[in-house]
Amino acid sequence: MSWSPLSLLEGKEEMKDAAADAVDSNKTTRMEILYEGRYYDVTNFIRRHPGGNVIKLYTNEGEDATQAIQQFHNRSMNKIMLMLKSFPSRPATTVPDQQQCKLY
Ligand code: HEM
C-alpha cells in the first residue's frame, strides 16, 4: 500500500475534508449542477453528498438537475435551497452584449 500525506490526518475527519478541499480547489475542472436556470459549483460538495455518486450524472454538459433535485429531496427542499445558495453560482444564460442585441 502506498503512503499518502492524508494518512497523517487519520481520525481527524474535518481536517481531512479541509485538506481535500484545498487540493480540489487547485484543480481546473469544476463540476457544476444546473438548477432552475443557475449553475451551482458542486466540486467540493460531490464527495459529501449523502445520496452518493448519482449526483455526478447531473454534472454532465446539457443535464438539467432541477427535476431530480426536487423529486429526490421533496421533504427537505428548504434545506437543499440553503445548501445550494451557499455554493458559488452563475446564471445559465448570459446577457448578449448590446451590439448583438441591435435589431435594426
Ligand atoms: C447540489 C445539489 C444537491 C444537494 C445540495 C443535495 C443534498 C442532499 C442531502 C442533504 C441529502 C440527505 C437527505 C435530505 O436531506 O434530503 C441528499 C440525499 C439524496 N440525494 Fe441529493 N443533493 C443534491 C443533488 C442531487 C441530485 C442531482 C440527485 C440526483 C438523483 C440527488 C439524489 C439524492 C438521493 C437519491 C438521496 C438519498 C435520498 C434518501 O436516502 O432518502 N441529489 N441530497
Residues whose N, C-alpha, C, O or C-beta is under 5 A from the ligand:
A	BS01	HEM	I33 V42 P50 G51 V54 I55 Y58 A65 A68 I69 F72 H73 S76 I80 M83 L84
